[in-house]
Amino acid sequence: MEKLVIKGGHPLHGSVKISGAKNSALAMIPATLLADSPSVLENIPDIRDVAFYIEVLHDLGAVVTRTGAEITIDPSPIRHQPVLSQKVNQLRASYYLMGVLLGKWKEVTIGTPGGCNLGLRPIDQHIKGFQALGTKVVQEDGVLRLIAPKLQGARIYLDVVSVGATINIMFAAACADGKTVIENAAKEPEVIDVATLLSSMGAVIKGAGTDIIRIQGVKRLHGCRHTIIPDRIEAGTYMIAAAATEGEVLIEQIIPKHLESVSAKLREMGVQIQEEEESIFVKGSSRYTPVDIKTLPYPGFPTDLQQPFTSLLTRAHGTSLVTDNIYSSRFEHVSQLEKMGAKIKVEGRTAIVEGMIPLHGARVHAFDLRAGASLVIAALMAEDVTWITGTNHIDRGYEQLEQKLARLKAEIRRE
């Protein structure tokens, strides 16, 4: 079993370039199947989930070529077939194939999506949207079958703000007859990014980035070239790591506006944040004020940074509260942080974090992607050596994590 070995106590110093957004890439790769000609995606991150998705497209018959951070996808050889490979069951974002293939063929048979275990993560809002567009949905034995003799535009109100459901409905609606209106839509930058891609392919979409998105269906979509936005979650992780180690780090190739909620909380703690047009400079401190974190849909504090931030809060002078309003069970990291000496109590959706508790090295396991980031940050803060297993989860979302951290003067290696 691979593991990361980290010797803590070294402040991070230097600069780090941020990769393309994981959550954009995992929607855009399947989106290219809606076109009738090849598309080129630039700034693709070199992460495990992207590699998995490329394999899924290969299995479907698409021709995918990759050169560095650029991939070309030719969907023309794809033929209508069930999507039931084991890879689909291991990849949460495989649910995007529902909207894409429904739009392309008006019928899809697919296995249920996998991914990190974060508690109940229903796709009921996706299904609600498909049904409103005229789709019959049958589910049995872990397989979903969606059939739509005709996709007809409709007005759809999402009961909860969902990035996945918003994007999935956009995929199906782009090829439906008439106009679709998505109300209570997600506003995340990744939604805007996907809408920009679809518009470049010939879709007619207005309102992305607001809570009402309007899509006028078209008969065909064509290939295009698109550059993916920077990964705000990766950027936020390095911001938190810099603060946690009392370091000084310049985070480059980012969009600072996407990180306003994170910057605000770090400043509230006492971290120095200096924003430029495409970079943020973070300077840590030896004393931090406790803060309360509540995760919310964008532009609120991102749930994907709740776990990394929890590690930082163990350094605050006082008690902090972390409430996750998005996922009910996103506290798998707590038991592992406790192995390192942290004092954290979980009550329902809230973790009570006692600060000024020195962390020490231990053998810990990453049960999911962002829990892995949390443990890496804790290990960078801790005395002595920490061994982190479950690196397969970390590799799902962070490109060259140990190489980037090593360039920031961290003592880290993979075994």
Secondary structure, DSSP 8 states (H G I E B T S, - for coil): --EEEEE-----EEEEE--B-HHHHHHHHHHGGGBSS-EEEES----HHHHHHHHHHHHHT-EEEEETTEEEEE-TT-----B--HHHHT-GGGGHHHHHHHHHHSEEEEE-------S----HHHHHHHHHTT-EEEEETTEEEEE-SS-B--EEE-SS--HHHHHHHHHHHHTSBSEEEEES----HHHHHHHHHHHHTT-EEE-TTSSEEEEE--S-B---EEE--B-HHHHHHHHHHHHHTT-EEEEES--GGGGHHHHHHHHHHT-EEEE-SSEEEEE--S-B---EEEE-STTSB-GGGHHHHHHHHTTBSSEEEEEESS-TT--HHHHHHHHTT-EEEEETTEEEEE-S---B--EEE--SHHHHHHHHHHHHHSBSEEEEE-HHHHTTT-TTHHHHHHHTT-EEEE-
